[in-house]
C-alpha cells in the first residue's frame, strides 16, 4: 500500500510539474545594450499561474510600501487582475489557444513594471504598452498607475494576445493584421472591444465616446478615432458570435484590411459588405447593440445600454463634446428645402452622418419625405451610399428602422409622436470599391462622399426654431440683446459682442467686437478684440484675440489663437498656441504654431509633414484628391409627387405606420433581382410566420414559421425563382400582422 501511495504521489507531482508554465528568458536580455541587462533580480519578481512580474530597484523588494504612492503597487493584486482578464479572454472565450504544446501553454507572460528603476535609461519609462519577447511570448510594459483597475491592464493584455495571434495562431508575413498601415488602427479599437468582454463597466467610457461622436463622418479606420471605432465589433459579435471576431485575427491574410477580412469570411461581394455595414451604422442613433455578456466580475453587460448611459453622462456633465454629434447640412442658395453636405461633414469611406429631423406636420403621425441624390462626380469609381430612417423613444432606445435605400431616389417615413420622440436620417458612405489608406496620409487624401437632400415636412438639425436648438443646454441663462443668442448667467458677455440666434455661450468672458455666430458654442476662456467663433465651432477655456477666427467644425480646448490665425475644418486642438497667419484645418491635431502655413493633417512621415513646417496650400500634402462639385438644380431635386403629411392606410383602423412600428420590418434590396434580406425587430421570444403572396393574393411561399429570440432578426431569401412583378410579404408575430410589398425585377 505504501508503495502504491508513493507511486500516486510521484505521478501527481510529475503531472502538476508538467502542467505548470515556466519562465521564458528572452534572448534580448543577454545583450549588454538591452535596457533590462543587469537590471533584473529574482528578489524583485512575482509569479502567478500565467504571469510573471519584474520590477526595478527603485521601489525595493516590497513595492507595496514604497514612499511614492504613484509608484506603489502590490504585485499579487496586479497579477490577480491580469488573471481575471486571462480567464475571460483565454479560458472562457478561447481567443488564443492555451494548449500545453503552444507558447501560451508553455510560458508565463512577462510583465515589466516601468518607472520603477533608478536607471536613467529612458527605455525603462512608459505608461502602458504591449509587445513580445524573442517572437515567442507576449509581454506588457506598464507603469504602476496603469494597474489600479482592470481598465488599462485588460486593454494592454488584449494587445498581448494580438501579438500571440501573430506568433502562434496565424504566423507569416502580414498575418494577424501585422506589418502594414491600413490594419494598424484596428489594434486599438479591438483592444477596447476585448476589454468590454472582461469588464462590462468598460464597454464604453466618456473618453472614447466623446471622440467617436465627433468623428463618425471620418472613415472607419481613421487614426483620429482608432481607439473608439469598436461599436462595429459589438454588431459583428451580435450577428456572428464572438468566435467570428477571433477568426478575423486567426484567419486574416497578408495586406488585408479588417473589413476585407469580414468580407472574405462571410463570402460577401463589396455591395453585400456595404449592406452589412449599413446594419451597424443605422444602430448609431440609439446605440442599439443589445448583445448581453456576463463579465468576469459577474455583471451582465448590455453593450448598447452602457453606451447610452455614458452618452447621457456626457450630455449632462460635458455637453461641449456633443457639438459635433449630429451633422449640419448647408442650405443650397436660393432654395427653402434643398441641402448638401459641405467638406467638413461629407462622410469618408465607411463613415456616416446622423441628421435629426424635426417634423413640421401637425397631428400624431408626422410623415417626412426626402429626395436623395449623391455627388458621384466627386469620386466616380468609389462613390456609393446607404441611407434610411431611424426612430427612437423618449429614453433614447430604438423604436423602428426603415428600409435601407442605396440608390438616388425618394423615401418617406412617419414619426408616431404617441410612442416615439425622435426621427433621424442616417446616411452611410458605402464605397463601391474598397480602398486602403496608409496611416495618416492626411485629410486631403481621404475620399469624401457628399450628397444633396430635398426634405419635405421637416427641418434638419440647425434649422428648427432657434429657441429649440440645443434646448437641453439652455438653463439658468438669458437671451443676449445683441444678436438674440443664448448666454448663461455665469458668462460675462459685453453688450458690444454679437451672439447669433443659434449660438450659445455657457461661460467665459467675451468683450470688444467679438462675434459668436452660427451654431458656435463657447464655454470658458477669454475672447476679445475682433475674434470670431462661428459655424459649428466649439471653444473651451481658450483665449482668442485680435482677428483670430475659429470656424467650421473646429474644436479649440485650452491654448490661444491670436493675430489672423484661422482654425477651421474638423481640426481638434488642445492647449496649443497659434498666431500669425497660421491656417489649421482638415482633421489636423497639432501643437503650438505661429509659422505661416496651412496644416490640414496630423504630422506624420507618411504625409511628409512635420510639426509647424510652414508648408502652404499648394504643397502636395494639401492638394485635395476630391473633385469639387456644383449643387444640383432645383428641377433635378424636385419630388415626383408633392409630399403630404397624410399616412397611407392598410384598412379602416390600422395604418402602415402602426403595423411597421410593431416589428420594424424592412426588405432590402427593394427592388431585387435575386437575394434579399427580410429584417424585423423581436421584442420578446415568440413564433414568427412569414408568408409570401403574389399581387392577386395567392400564397407563393412560406419563408419561415419558427420561434426567434428577442433582437433584430435578418432572414435571407432567394427570390430568383419568382417571376417579375410585385409581391406582398406578410409577417405575423404573436397577434401582430404586418404586410410589406417588394418588387422582383
Secondary structure, 3 states (H helix, E strand, C coil): CHHHHHHHHHHHHHHHHHHCCECCCCHHHHCCCCCCCCCCCHHHEEECCCEEEECCHHHCCCHHHCCCHHHCCCHHHHHHHHHHHHHHHHHHCCCCCCCCCCHHHHECEEEEEECCCCCCCHHHCCCEEEEEECCCEEEEEEEHHHHCCHHHHHHHHHHHHHHHHHHHHCCCCCHHHCCCHHHHHHHHHHHHHHHHHHCHHHCCCHHHHHHHHHCCCCCCCCCCCCCCCCHHHHHHHHHHCHHHHHHHHHCCCCCCCHHHHHHHHHCCCHHHHHHHHHHHHCCHHHCCCCCEEECCCCCEEEHHHHHHHHHHHHHHHCHHHHCCCCCCCEECCCCCCEEECCCCCCEECCCEEEEEEEECCCCCEEEEEEEEEECHHHCCCCCCEEEEEEEECCCCCEEEECCCECCCEEEEEEEECCCCCEEEEEEEECCCCCCCCCCCCCHHHCCEECEEEEEECEEECCCCCHHHCCHHHCCCEEECCCCCCEEECCCEECCCCEECCCCEEEEEEECCCCEECCCCEEEEEEECCCCEECCCCEEEEEEECCCCEECCCCEEECCEECCCCEECCCCEEECCEECCCCEECCCCCCCCECCCCEECCCCCHHHCCCCCCCCCCCCHHHCCCCCCCCCCCCCCCCCCCCCCCCCCECCCCCEHHHHHHHHCCEEECCCECCEEEEEEEECCCEEEEEEEEECCCCEEEEEEEEEECCEEEEEEEECCCCCCEEEEEEEEECCEEEEEEEEEC
